[in-house]
């Protein structure tokens, strides 16, 4: 004989729904956190944090001085050409002894490379370089004989078309 349920009685179906809902929330949160971690972490910045901390004040003072001079750098990548431009406060190109760019992916080491940029006739630094589609980080260092290094960091996206 079937028993009738009282209004609001908790049954096995209610328990099953509660357990499924609980684990669905846990799984959803874990997937969200995993996606967030893999899409936002930019990777290792320095190999030795102690050494980096010792150099921090000097680099900060150099960057402030260069900002006072109006120095600004920009990096572009289009049609297989990587172009770095370093201008002074009067929009004139600044000639460095050499410009080195360390290219890396935000996650992993696939395709990481360091390139030396040759200057072109306009004072820009241009290099033909085939890069895979996706997000790239660039750590740029322009070296000078009698001035502190100019450091610039940029992130750019190479299209998939």
MONORNOR-V910323 format. One record per residue. N is the residue number from 1. RES is the residue in one small letter. PHI is phi as a letter, one per 40 degrees, with the letter a starting at -180 (NA if undefined). PSI is psi as a letter, one per 40 degrees, with the letter a starting at -180 (none if undefined). D_LAST is the distance of its C-alpha to the last C-alpha in Angstrom with 2 decimals. Layout:
n=N res=RES phi=PHI psi=PSI d_last=D_LAST
n=N res=RES phi=PHI psi=PSI d_last=D_LAST
//
This chain:
n=1 res=x phi=NA psi=h d_last=68.98
n=2 res=x phi=c psi=h d_last=65.75
n=3 res=x phi=c psi=i d_last=65.87
n=4 res=x phi=c psi=i d_last=64.71
n=5 res=x phi=c psi=i d_last=62.40
n=6 res=x phi=c psi=i d_last=63.49
n=7 res=x phi=c psi=h d_last=61.28
n=8 res=x phi=g psi=e d_last=58.70
n=9 res=x phi=c psi=h d_last=59.49
n=10 res=x phi=c psi=h d_last=56.81
n=11 res=x phi=b psi=i d_last=56.04
n=12 res=x phi=c psi=d d_last=54.08
n=13 res=x phi=c psi=d d_last=51.27
n=14 res=x phi=c psi=d d_last=51.06
n=15 res=x phi=c psi=d d_last=50.92
n=16 res=x phi=c psi=d d_last=48.17
n=17 res=x phi=c psi=d d_last=46.08
n=18 res=x phi=c psi=d d_last=46.74
n=19 res=x phi=c psi=d d_last=45.65
n=20 res=x phi=c psi=d d_last=42.45
n=21 res=x phi=c psi=d d_last=41.59
n=22 res=x phi=d psi=d d_last=42.39
n=23 res=x phi=c psi=d d_last=40.12
n=24 res=x phi=c psi=d d_last=37.29
n=25 res=x phi=c psi=d d_last=37.44
n=26 res=x phi=c psi=d d_last=37.55
n=27 res=x phi=c psi=d d_last=34.58
n=28 res=x phi=c psi=d d_last=32.56
n=29 res=x phi=c psi=d d_last=33.43
n=30 res=x phi=c psi=d d_last=32.61
n=31 res=x phi=c psi=d d_last=29.14
n=32 res=x phi=c psi=d d_last=28.49
n=33 res=x phi=c psi=d d_last=29.86
n=34 res=x phi=c psi=d d_last=27.86
n=35 res=x phi=c psi=d d_last=24.55
n=36 res=x phi=c psi=d d_last=25.66
n=37 res=x phi=c psi=d d_last=26.71
n=38 res=x phi=c psi=e d_last=23.54
n=39 res=x phi=c psi=e d_last=21.22
n=40 res=x phi=b psi=e d_last=23.49
n=41 res=x phi=c psi=h d_last=25.33
n=42 res=x phi=c psi=e d_last=24.25
n=43 res=x phi=g psi=a d_last=26.19
n=44 res=x phi=c psi=h d_last=29.07
n=45 res=x phi=b psi=d d_last=29.76
n=46 res=x phi=b psi=i d_last=32.95
n=47 res=x phi=c psi=d d_last=34.71
n=48 res=x phi=b psi=h d_last=38.20
n=49 res=x phi=c psi=d d_last=38.79
n=50 res=x phi=c psi=d d_last=42.37
n=51 res=x phi=c psi=d d_last=41.44
n=52 res=x phi=c psi=d d_last=38.69
n=53 res=x phi=c psi=d d_last=41.30
n=54 res=x phi=c psi=d d_last=43.72
n=55 res=x phi=c psi=e d_last=41.25
n=56 res=x phi=d psi=d d_last=40.05
n=57 res=x phi=c psi=d d_last=42.76
n=58 res=x phi=c psi=d d_last=42.38
n=59 res=x phi=c psi=d d_last=38.61
n=60 res=x phi=c psi=d d_last=39.16
n=61 res=x phi=c psi=d d_last=41.83
n=62 res=x phi=c psi=d d_last=39.67
n=63 res=x phi=c psi=d d_last=36.76
n=64 res=x phi=c psi=d d_last=39.28
n=65 res=x phi=c psi=d d_last=40.78
n=66 res=x phi=c psi=d d_last=37.46
n=67 res=x phi=c psi=d d_last=36.65
n=68 res=x phi=c psi=d d_last=40.09
n=69 res=x phi=c psi=e d_last=39.29
n=70 res=x phi=g psi=e d_last=36.19
n=71 res=x phi=c psi=h d_last=33.72
n=72 res=x phi=a psi=h d_last=30.12
n=73 res=x phi=b psi=i d_last=27.00
n=74 res=x phi=a psi=i d_last=23.35
n=75 res=x phi=b psi=h d_last=20.20
n=76 res=x phi=b psi=i d_last=16.87
n=77 res=x phi=b psi=h d_last=13.73
n=78 res=x phi=a psi=i d_last=11.55
n=79 res=x phi=f psi=f d_last=10.49
n=80 res=x phi=g psi=e d_last=11.93
n=81 res=x phi=b psi=h d_last=15.09
n=82 res=x phi=c psi=h d_last=16.92
n=83 res=x phi=b psi=h d_last=19.61
n=84 res=x phi=b psi=h d_last=22.61
n=85 res=x phi=b psi=h d_last=25.25
n=86 res=x phi=b psi=h d_last=28.71
n=87 res=x phi=b psi=i d_last=31.00
n=88 res=x phi=c psi=a d_last=34.62
n=89 res=x phi=c psi=e d_last=36.34
n=90 res=x phi=b psi=e d_last=36.72
n=91 res=x phi=g psi=f d_last=33.01
n=92 res=x phi=c psi=i d_last=33.84
n=93 res=x phi=c psi=i d_last=31.77
n=94 res=x phi=b psi=h d_last=33.48
n=95 res=x phi=c psi=h d_last=33.89
n=96 res=x phi=b psi=i d_last=33.73
n=97 res=x phi=c psi=d d_last=35.13
n=98 res=x phi=a psi=i d_last=31.86
n=99 res=x phi=b psi=h d_last=28.70
n=100 res=x phi=b psi=h d_last=27.35
n=101 res=x phi=b psi=h d_last=24.21
n=102 res=x phi=c psi=h d_last=24.03
n=103 res=x phi=c psi=h d_last=20.50
n=104 res=x phi=a psi=i d_last=20.46
n=105 res=x phi=c psi=i d_last=18.76
n=106 res=x phi=c psi=d d_last=20.53
n=107 res=x phi=b psi=h d_last=21.61
n=108 res=x phi=g psi=a d_last=22.56
n=109 res=x phi=b psi=e d_last=22.58
n=110 res=x phi=c psi=h d_last=19.69
n=111 res=x phi=g psi=e d_last=18.44
n=112 res=x phi=d psi=h d_last=21.04
n=113 res=x phi=a psi=i d_last=22.27
n=114 res=x phi=b psi=h d_last=24.42
n=115 res=x phi=b psi=i d_last=23.93
n=116 res=x phi=b psi=h d_last=26.42
n=117 res=x phi=c psi=h d_last=25.14
n=118 res=x phi=c psi=i d_last=26.98
n=119 res=x phi=c psi=i d_last=28.09
n=120 res=x phi=b psi=a d_last=27.28
n=121 res=x phi=c psi=d d_last=29.79
n=122 res=x phi=c psi=e d_last=28.96
n=123 res=x phi=g psi=e d_last=29.66
n=124 res=x phi=c psi=i d_last=26.07
n=125 res=x phi=b psi=h d_last=24.80
n=126 res=x phi=b psi=i d_last=21.77
n=127 res=x phi=a psi=h d_last=20.22
n=128 res=x phi=c psi=h d_last=17.51
n=129 res=x phi=a psi=h d_last=15.89
n=130 res=x phi=c psi=h d_last=13.02
n=131 res=x phi=b psi=i d_last=12.18
n=132 res=x phi=c psi=i d_last=10.64
n=133 res=x phi=c psi=i d_last=8.33
n=134 res=x phi=h psi=a d_last=10.95
n=135 res=x phi=c psi=h d_last=14.03
n=136 res=x phi=b psi=i d_last=16.10
n=137 res=x phi=b psi=i d_last=19.70
n=138 res=x phi=b psi=h d_last=21.29
n=139 res=x phi=b psi=h d_last=25.07
n=140 res=x phi=b psi=h d_last=26.12
n=141 res=x phi=b psi=h d_last=29.69
n=142 res=x phi=b psi=h d_last=31.17
n=143 res=x phi=b psi=i d_last=34.60
n=144 res=x phi=b psi=i d_last=37.58
n=145 res=x phi=c psi=d d_last=41.01
n=146 res=x phi=b psi=e d_last=43.11
n=147 res=x phi=b psi=i d_last=40.91
n=148 res=x phi=c psi=i d_last=39.34
n=149 res=x phi=c psi=i d_last=35.77
n=150 res=x phi=b psi=h d_last=33.10
n=151 res=x phi=b psi=h d_last=30.77
n=152 res=x phi=a psi=h d_last=27.56
n=153 res=x phi=b psi=i d_last=25.13
n=154 res=x phi=a psi=i d_last=21.65
n=155 res=x phi=b psi=h d_last=18.80
n=156 res=x phi=a psi=i d_last=15.21
n=157 res=x phi=b psi=h d_last=11.83
n=158 res=x phi=c psi=h d_last=8.90
n=159 res=x phi=c psi=i d_last=5.62
n=160 res=x phi=c psi=e d_last=3.82
n=161 res=x phi=c psi=none d_last=0.00
//
